[in-house]
Amino acid sequence: MKLSGDFEKNFRIYLMSALSWIGPQESLDHKAGDLYSFRGGLKYTNDYFNGGLGLRLFVLGNEKKLNENINVDTAHSIFTAITEKAYEEIKQKNPEITKALNEYLDDDMITVLIDEFKRIVNELQGNYKISLLTNLIELTDVDILTIGNVHFSKSTFFFSEDFPDTIRPQPAITLLGTTEQSREEVISKNLDHVALTTEASGYHHKDEKSLVFYKALAEFKQVFAFLVFCRHFLSNVKNKEFEIKTKAVQPSGAFKGNKSGIQRYYLWGEKDKGCAVEFSTLWSTIDLAREAFIIDTETLEALKKSCYLEQYNSLLQGIDKNRIRGKIRRCLDWFLKSHLEDDSTDEVVSLFIGLETLLATGPDPFRGAADDLAENVALLMTPHPDERYSCKKDFKKAYRLRCKIIHSGEVIDWDKDWVTVRSIRNYVVWSLRGILSHLDEISRYGKEEGSMQEYFDRLKLGGM
């Protein structure tokens, strides 16, 4: 691991500050906050809780790769390990600790702690699997499925693979008295669930919600965003056999902040395949869907034929730089957000952000952004010129509603605006489907934002 020339100096300054927060009560300046128990009768101030933030800002801030891949949660987990190591080193030389820990640091000890930091970071970097065992998907006569970068399997099939033998609960759950679980215990409580599994590389230390976890969560959200998009599109198709069936999700007990109910995630690394950490949305709100999706062979066929599942998968699984992939991902993120909104005004704002993310082709001094967006939407909604012209006019009326909300602070009057809101949702759905169906044509002009511009320009000029 290559570190900057300033790393050791910054780490030394940081340690001297951070370890001043730990020591006997009489040696600490605790006027600013409460004291908590450390080890060996020592205390720490509430500044200790900022240890991860300090590590990330003042030490990792100059280390580009680490700064981009280690969030505050992981930094605090590393900080905790470093302070534990410092305590052990100090205790060996000083059985009676009478001052704050920073008072005992010497060059040799700082070198040991720098080496410990390097060792930890090298060990925690790797590839990880993250699984969501969920009741939000039901596979009836489908055993396995892939959407984007996420693989689906029934729990019985999933547990026959490489799921770890031991599961360690996250600290918040440990406080409730939950201890390590065996593979069999996890299987027993997830028999009726479907496993969604993805992979992510990065830095994960122990039980924290690292960027590895959030990378995986982004992929899971893409799955539900895509399914919500498909459901809205197929609900506009008169052939009922193409509908995606859903069923209600009941939030669990008193924890009704999650529309998706309580979900459980399991994370394990290639270096520690014997043990996984469990994350639960018991305490935090992570919403994925308002309903559970039932996927059978007919539904799967509809996803392929009508919603271009295979094209979507090919795009998301690509490893090349591709701005179109980013536009589709962000559009789906905003579409899911609109779906989960309780407020209609916020729903419309999210829909328009998603639509503009997808179809806006950048500033052009020779044409207006609203006109350009309206024409792009109309081109994707219908192949007929007269219908396109009508669609463009209708879209501009809807766009005026967007401007009133964003620029004048108006709110949606559902009784008056519900038809417009439904139309805006349809503009997003049909536009997204239109882009997915023409990915090959768009890619002919490249994979940057300009390729989308060229595609629409050629379409407007009748050159395609």
C-alpha positions as CSV (number, residue, x, y, z in Angstrom):
1,M,0.0,0.0,0.0
2,K,1.5,3.3,-1.1
3,L,1.0,6.2,1.3
4,S,1.9,9.9,0.8
5,G,5.1,11.4,2.2
6,D,3.0,13.3,4.8
7,F,1.2,10.2,6.1
8,E,3.4,9.5,9.1
9,K,3.6,13.1,10.2
10,N,-0.2,13.5,9.9
11,F,-0.8,10.2,11.7
12,R,1.5,11.2,14.6
13,I,-0.3,14.5,15.1
14,Y,-3.6,12.8,14.9
15,L,-2.6,10.1,17.5
16,M,-1.3,12.7,20.0
17,S,-4.8,14.4,19.8
18,A,-7.0,11.3,19.7
19,L,-5.2,9.5,22.6
20,S,-5.5,12.6,24.8
21,W,-9.2,11.6,25.1
22,I,-8.5,8.4,27.0
23,G,-7.1,8.1,30.5
24,P,-7.9,8.3,34.2
25,Q,-10.8,10.6,35.0
26,E,-8.7,13.2,36.8
27,S,-6.4,13.5,33.8
28,L,-9.1,14.3,31.3
29,D,-10.7,17.7,30.5
30,H,-14.3,16.5,30.5
31,K,-16.0,19.9,31.0
32,A,-17.4,19.7,27.5
33,G,-19.1,16.4,27.9
34,D,-19.7,13.1,29.6
35,L,-17.2,10.4,30.4
36,Y,-17.6,6.7,29.4
37,S,-15.8,3.5,30.5
38,F,-12.8,2.4,28.4
39,R,-10.6,-0.4,29.8
40,G,-8.6,-1.0,33.0
41,G,-10.6,1.6,34.9
42,L,-9.8,4.3,32.3
43,K,-12.4,6.7,30.9
44,Y,-12.8,8.5,27.6
45,T,-14.5,11.7,26.7
46,N,-17.3,12.1,24.1
47,D,-14.6,13.4,21.7
48,Y,-13.7,9.8,21.3
49,F,-16.9,9.4,19.1
50,N,-15.3,11.8,16.6
51,G,-12.2,9.6,16.3
52,G,-13.2,8.1,12.9
53,L,-14.1,11.5,11.5
54,G,-10.7,12.8,12.6
55,L,-8.9,9.9,11.1
56,R,-10.8,10.3,7.8
57,L,-10.4,14.1,7.6
58,F,-6.9,14.7,8.9
59,V,-5.1,11.5,7.9
60,L,-6.9,9.8,5.1
61,G,-7.9,13.1,3.5
62,N,-4.4,13.2,1.9
63,E,-4.5,9.5,0.8
64,K,-6.6,9.6,-2.3
65,K,-7.5,5.9,-2.6
66,L,-8.2,5.4,1.1
67,N,-10.2,8.6,1.3
68,E,-12.4,7.5,-1.6
69,N,-13.0,4.0,-0.3
70,I,-13.2,4.4,3.5
71,N,-16.2,6.1,5.0
72,V,-16.5,7.5,8.6
73,D,-18.0,4.2,9.9
74,T,-15.0,2.2,8.7
75,A,-12.6,4.9,9.8
76,H,-14.1,4.8,13.3
77,S,-13.8,1.0,13.4
78,I,-10.1,1.3,12.5
79,F,-9.6,4.1,15.0
80,T,-11.1,1.9,17.7
81,A,-8.7,-0.9,16.8
82,I,-5.7,1.5,16.9
83,T,-6.6,2.8,20.3
84,E,-7.0,-0.7,21.7
85,K,-3.5,-1.6,20.3
86,A,-2.1,1.7,21.8
87,Y,-3.6,0.7,25.2
88,E,-2.0,-2.7,25.1
89,E,1.4,-1.3,24.1
90,I,1.3,1.3,26.8
91,K,0.0,-1.2,29.5
92,Q,3.0,-3.5,28.8
93,K,5.5,-0.7,29.6
94,N,3.4,1.1,32.3
95,P,1.2,-1.2,34.4
96,E,-0.1,1.9,36.3
97,I,-1.6,4.4,33.9
98,T,-1.9,7.8,35.6
99,K,-2.1,10.1,32.7
100,A,-3.9,10.4,29.3
101,L,-2.6,7.8,26.9
102,N,-1.0,10.4,24.6
103,E,1.5,11.2,27.4
104,Y,3.0,7.7,27.0
105,L,3.6,7.8,23.3
106,D,7.2,7.6,22.1
107,D,8.7,7.1,18.6
108,D,8.9,3.4,18.9
109,M,5.3,3.1,20.0
110,I,4.1,5.4,17.2
111,T,6.0,3.2,14.7
112,V,4.2,0.2,16.1
113,L,0.8,1.9,15.7
114,I,1.6,3.1,12.1
115,D,2.5,-0.6,11.3
116,E,-0.8,-1.7,12.9
117,F,-2.7,0.8,10.8
118,K,-1.1,-0.5,7.6
119,R,-1.7,-4.1,8.6
120,I,-5.4,-3.5,9.3
121,V,-5.9,-1.6,6.0
122,N,-4.1,-4.3,4.0
123,E,-6.2,-7.0,5.6
124,L,-9.6,-5.3,5.2
125,Q,-9.2,-4.5,1.5
126,G,-10.7,-7.2,-0.6
127,N,-13.8,-8.6,-2.4
128,Y,-17.0,-9.2,-0.5
129,K,-20.3,-10.8,-1.1
130,I,-23.5,-9.2,0.3
131,S,-26.8,-10.9,0.4
132,L,-30.2,-9.6,1.1
133,L,-32.6,-12.3,2.4
134,T,-35.9,-10.7,1.6
135,N,-39.6,-11.2,1.6
136,L,-40.0,-8.4,-1.1
137,I,-39.4,-11.0,-3.9
138,E,-41.3,-14.2,-4.4
139,L,-40.1,-16.7,-7.0
140,T,-42.8,-19.1,-7.8
141,D,-41.7,-21.3,-10.8
142,V,-38.4,-19.5,-11.3
143,D,-35.3,-20.8,-9.4
144,I,-32.7,-18.3,-10.3
145,L,-32.7,-14.8,-11.9
146,T,-30.3,-11.9,-12.6
147,I,-31.3,-8.3,-12.7
148,G,-28.4,-5.8,-13.1
149,N,-25.6,-6.9,-10.9
150,V,-27.8,-8.9,-8.5
151,H,-28.4,-12.6,-8.6
152,F,-31.6,-14.1,-7.2
153,S,-32.1,-17.5,-5.8
154,K,-34.5,-19.3,-3.6
155,S,-33.2,-19.6,-0.1
156,T,-32.9,-23.4,-0.2
157,F,-30.6,-23.1,-3.3
158,F,-28.7,-20.1,-1.8
159,F,-27.9,-21.9,1.4
160,S,-26.6,-24.9,-0.5
161,E,-23.8,-22.7,-1.8
162,D,-21.0,-20.9,0.1
163,F,-23.0,-19.1,2.8
164,P,-20.8,-18.9,5.9
165,D,-21.1,-21.2,8.9
166,T,-21.3,-18.4,11.5
167,I,-23.2,-15.1,11.5
168,R,-22.2,-12.3,13.7
169,P,-24.9,-9.6,14.5
170,Q,-24.1,-6.0,14.2
171,P,-23.4,-4.1,17.5
172,A,-26.9,-2.5,17.7
173,I,-28.5,-6.0,17.7
174,T,-25.9,-7.3,20.1
175,L,-27.1,-4.8,22.6
176,L,-30.5,-6.5,22.5
177,G,-28.9,-9.7,23.7
178,T,-28.6,-11.4,20.3
179,T,-25.4,-13.4,20.0
180,E,-23.7,-15.2,17.1
181,Q,-26.0,-17.4,15.1
182,S,-25.2,-20.6,13.3
183,R,-25.9,-21.2,9.6
184,E,-28.8,-23.4,10.6
185,E,-30.4,-20.7,12.7
186,V,-30.3,-18.2,9.8
187,I,-31.7,-20.8,7.4
188,S,-34.6,-21.5,9.7
189,K,-35.7,-17.8,9.9
190,N,-35.3,-17.3,6.1
191,L,-36.8,-20.4,4.6
192,D,-39.6,-18.4,2.8
193,H,-37.3,-15.6,1.7
194,V,-35.4,-15.1,-1.6
195,A,-31.7,-14.4,-1.6
196,L,-30.4,-11.4,-3.6
197,T,-26.7,-11.5,-3.8
198,T,-24.1,-9.1,-5.3
199,E,-20.4,-8.5,-5.0
200,A,-18.4,-5.4,-4.1
201,S,-14.8,-4.6,-3.6
202,G,-13.4,-2.2,-1.1
203,Y,-12.5,-1.8,2.6
204,H,-14.6,-3.4,5.3
205,H,-13.3,-3.8,8.8
206,K,-15.7,-5.5,11.2
207,D,-19.3,-4.7,11.9
208,E,-19.6,-1.3,10.4
209,K,-21.8,-0.1,7.5
210,S,-18.8,0.4,5.2
211,L,-18.8,1.7,1.6
212,V,-18.8,-1.9,0.6
213,F,-22.2,-2.3,2.2
214,Y,-23.5,0.9,0.6
215,K,-22.2,-0.2,-2.9
216,A,-24.2,-3.4,-2.5
217,L,-27.3,-1.4,-1.2
218,A,-27.1,0.7,-4.4
219,E,-27.3,-2.5,-6.5
220,F,-30.3,-3.8,-4.5
221,K,-32.1,-0.5,-4.9
222,Q,-31.5,-0.7,-8.7
223,V,-33.3,-4.1,-8.7
224,F,-36.4,-2.7,-7.0
225,A,-36.3,0.5,-9.1
226,F,-36.2,-1.6,-12.3
227,L,-39.1,-3.8,-11.1
228,V,-41.1,-0.7,-10.2
229,F,-40.4,0.7,-13.6
230,C,-41.5,-2.6,-15.3
231,R,-44.6,-2.8,-13.2
232,H,-45.7,0.8,-14.2
233,F,-45.0,0.1,-17.8
234,L,-46.8,-3.3,-17.9
235,S,-49.8,-1.8,-16.1
236,N,-50.2,0.4,-19.2
237,V,-50.3,-2.6,-21.5
238,K,-53.9,-3.9,-22.0
239,N,-52.8,-7.5,-22.1
240,K,-53.2,-8.5,-18.5
241,E,-51.0,-11.6,-18.8
242,F,-48.0,-9.2,-18.8
243,E,-48.8,-7.7,-15.4
244,I,-46.3,-8.1,-12.5
245,K,-48.3,-9.4,-9.6
246,T,-47.5,-7.9,-6.2
247,K,-48.7,-8.3,-2.6
248,A,-48.7,-6.0,0.4
249,V,-45.8,-5.8,2.8
250,Q,-46.7,-5.4,6.4
251,P,-44.2,-3.3,8.5
252,S,-43.0,-5.3,11.5
253,G,-44.4,-4.4,14.9
254,A,-43.6,-1.0,16.3
255,F,-40.9,-0.4,13.6
256,K,-43.2,1.0,11.0
257,G,-40.8,3.6,9.7
258,N,-39.7,1.2,7.0
259,K,-42.2,0.8,4.2
260,S,-40.4,-2.3,3.2
261,G,-40.6,-3.9,6.6
262,I,-37.5,-5.1,8.4
263,Q,-34.9,-6.5,6.0
264,R,-31.6,-8.4,6.8
265,Y,-28.4,-8.2,4.9
266,Y,-25.4,-10.5,5.3
267,L,-21.8,-9.5,4.3
268,W,-18.7,-11.7,4.2
269,G,-15.3,-11.4,2.6
270,E,-13.2,-13.8,0.5
271,K,-10.6,-13.7,3.3
272,D,-13.1,-14.7,6.0
273,K,-15.6,-17.0,4.3
274,G,-16.3,-18.8,7.6
275,C,-18.2,-15.8,9.2
276,A,-20.7,-13.2,8.0
277,V,-21.9,-10.0,9.7
278,E,-25.7,-9.4,9.7
279,F,-27.1,-5.9,9.2
280,S,-30.8,-5.3,10.0
281,T,-33.0,-2.3,9.2
282,L,-34.5,-2.7,12.7
283,W,-33.1,0.7,13.8
284,S,-32.5,2.4,10.4
285,T,-34.9,3.2,7.6
286,I,-33.8,1.7,4.3
287,D,-36.8,1.5,2.0
288,L,-36.7,-0.7,-1.1
289,A,-40.3,-1.1,-2.1
290,R,-43.9,-0.6,-1.0
291,E,-44.9,-4.1,-2.1
292,A,-43.5,-7.5,-2.7
293,F,-43.0,-8.6,-6.3
294,I,-44.1,-12.1,-7.5
295,I,-42.0,-13.3,-10.4
296,D,-43.0,-16.4,-12.4
297,T,-42.0,-17.6,-15.8
298,E,-44.6,-15.4,-17.6
299,T,-43.5,-12.3,-15.7
300,L,-39.9,-13.1,-16.5
301,E,-40.7,-13.4,-20.2
302,A,-42.5,-10.0,-20.0
303,L,-39.5,-8.4,-18.4
304,K,-37.3,-9.7,-21.2
305,K,-39.7,-8.9,-24.1
306,S,-41.4,-5.7,-23.0
307,C,-38.9,-4.1,-20.6
308,Y,-35.6,-5.2,-22.2
309,L,-34.2,-7.0,-19.2
310,E,-31.3,-8.5,-21.2
311,Q,-30.3,-5.1,-22.6
312,Y,-30.5,-3.6,-19.1
313,N,-28.3,-6.4,-17.7
314,S,-25.7,-6.1,-20.4
315,L,-25.4,-2.4,-19.8
316,L,-25.2,-2.6,-16.0
317,Q,-22.7,-5.5,-16.1
318,G,-20.3,-3.7,-18.4
319,I,-17.0,-2.5,-17.0
320,D,-16.2,0.1,-19.6
321,K,-16.7,3.8,-19.0
322,N,-20.2,4.6,-20.2
323,R,-22.2,7.8,-19.4
324,I,-25.4,6.2,-20.7
325,R,-25.1,3.6,-17.9
326,G,-24.8,6.3,-15.3
327,K,-27.8,8.2,-16.7
328,I,-30.0,5.1,-16.6
329,R,-28.9,4.2,-13.1
330,R,-29.5,7.7,-11.7
331,C,-32.9,7.9,-13.5
332,L,-33.9,4.7,-11.8
333,D,-32.7,5.9,-8.5
334,W,-34.9,9.0,-8.7
335,F,-37.8,6.9,-10.1
336,L,-37.6,4.6,-7.0
337,K,-37.5,7.7,-4.8
338,S,-40.6,9.1,-6.4
339,H,-42.4,5.7,-5.9
340,L,-41.6,5.7,-2.2
341,E,-42.6,9.4,-1.6
342,D,-45.6,10.1,0.5
343,D,-45.8,13.7,-0.7
344,S,-47.1,14.2,-4.3
345,T,-45.1,17.4,-4.7
346,D,-41.9,15.6,-3.8
347,E,-42.9,12.8,-6.1
348,V,-43.2,15.1,-9.1
349,V,-39.8,16.8,-8.3
350,S,-38.2,13.3,-8.2
351,L,-39.8,12.2,-11.4
352,F,-38.6,15.3,-13.2
353,I,-35.0,15.0,-11.9
354,G,-35.0,11.4,-13.1
355,L,-36.3,12.4,-16.5
356,E,-33.9,15.3,-17.0
357,T,-31.0,13.1,-15.8
358,L,-31.9,10.6,-18.5
359,L,-32.7,12.8,-21.4
360,A,-31.1,16.2,-20.9
361,T,-28.2,16.4,-23.5
362,G,-26.4,19.4,-22.1
363,P,-26.6,23.2,-22.6
364,D,-27.0,24.4,-26.2
365,P,-27.1,28.2,-27.0
366,F,-29.3,27.6,-30.0
367,R,-32.2,25.8,-28.4
368,G,-34.1,25.9,-25.1
369,A,-33.7,23.1,-22.5
370,A,-37.5,22.7,-22.1
371,D,-38.1,22.4,-25.8
372,D,-35.3,20.0,-26.3
373,L,-36.5,17.8,-23.4
374,A,-40.1,17.9,-24.7
375,E,-39.0,16.8,-28.2
376,N,-36.8,14.0,-26.8
377,V,-39.7,12.7,-24.7
378,A,-42.1,12.9,-27.7
379,L,-39.7,10.9,-29.9
380,L,-39.6,8.1,-27.4
381,M,-43.3,8.0,-26.6
382,T,-44.6,7.3,-30.1
383,P,-43.4,6.8,-33.7
384,H,-46.2,8.9,-35.3
385,P,-45.4,12.6,-36.1
386,D,-48.9,13.9,-35.2
387,E,-48.9,12.1,-31.9
388,R,-45.4,13.4,-31.2
389,Y,-46.5,16.9,-31.8
390,S,-49.4,16.4,-29.4
391,C,-47.2,14.8,-26.8
392,K,-44.7,17.7,-27.0
393,K,-47.5,20.2,-26.2
394,D,-48.9,18.1,-23.4
395,F,-45.4,17.6,-21.9
396,K,-44.7,21.4,-21.9
397,K,-47.9,21.8,-19.9
398,A,-46.6,19.3,-17.4
399,Y,-43.2,21.1,-17.4
400,R,-44.9,24.3,-16.4
401,L,-46.2,22.5,-13.3
402,R,-42.6,21.5,-12.5
403,C,-41.5,25.1,-12.9
404,K,-44.2,26.3,-10.5
405,I,-43.2,23.8,-7.9
406,I,-39.4,24.5,-8.1
407,H,-39.4,28.2,-8.8
408,S,-42.6,29.4,-7.1
409,G,-43.0,27.0,-4.2
410,E,-46.4,25.7,-5.4
411,V,-47.6,22.3,-4.1
412,I,-49.6,19.6,-5.9
413,D,-53.4,19.7,-5.6
414,W,-54.1,16.0,-6.1
415,D,-57.8,16.5,-7.0
416,K,-56.7,18.9,-9.8
417,D,-53.3,17.6,-10.8
418,W,-53.5,13.8,-10.5
419,V,-53.8,13.3,-14.3
420,T,-50.7,15.4,-14.9
421,V,-48.8,13.5,-12.2
422,R,-49.7,10.2,-13.9
423,S,-48.6,11.6,-17.2
424,I,-45.3,12.7,-15.8
425,R,-44.7,9.2,-14.4
426,N,-45.6,7.7,-17.9
427,Y,-43.1,10.1,-19.6
428,V,-40.3,8.7,-17.4
429,V,-41.4,5.1,-17.9
430,W,-41.7,5.2,-21.6
431,S,-38.6,7.3,-22.0
432,L,-36.5,4.8,-20.0
433,R,-38.0,1.9,-22.0
434,G,-37.3,3.8,-25.2
435,I,-33.6,4.3,-24.3
436,L,-33.2,0.6,-23.3
437,S,-34.8,-0.5,-26.6
438,H,-32.4,1.6,-28.7
439,L,-29.2,1.1,-26.8
440,D,-27.4,-0.5,-29.8
441,E,-28.4,2.4,-32.0
442,I,-27.3,5.0,-29.5
443,S,-24.0,3.2,-28.9
444,R,-23.2,3.6,-32.5
445,Y,-22.4,7.2,-31.8
446,G,-20.2,6.5,-28.7
447,K,-20.8,6.0,-25.0
448,E,-20.5,9.6,-23.8
449,E,-23.3,12.1,-23.3
450,G,-22.9,13.4,-26.8
451,S,-23.9,10.1,-28.3
452,M,-27.4,10.6,-26.9
453,Q,-27.5,14.1,-28.4
454,E,-26.5,12.8,-31.8
455,Y,-29.0,10.0,-31.6
456,F,-31.9,12.5,-30.9
457,D,-30.6,15.0,-33.5
458,R,-30.5,12.3,-36.2
459,L,-34.0,11.1,-35.2
460,K,-35.4,14.7,-35.5
461,L,-33.8,15.1,-38.9
462,G,-35.3,11.8,-40.1
463,G,-31.9,10.2,-40.6
464,M,-32.7,7.0,-38.8
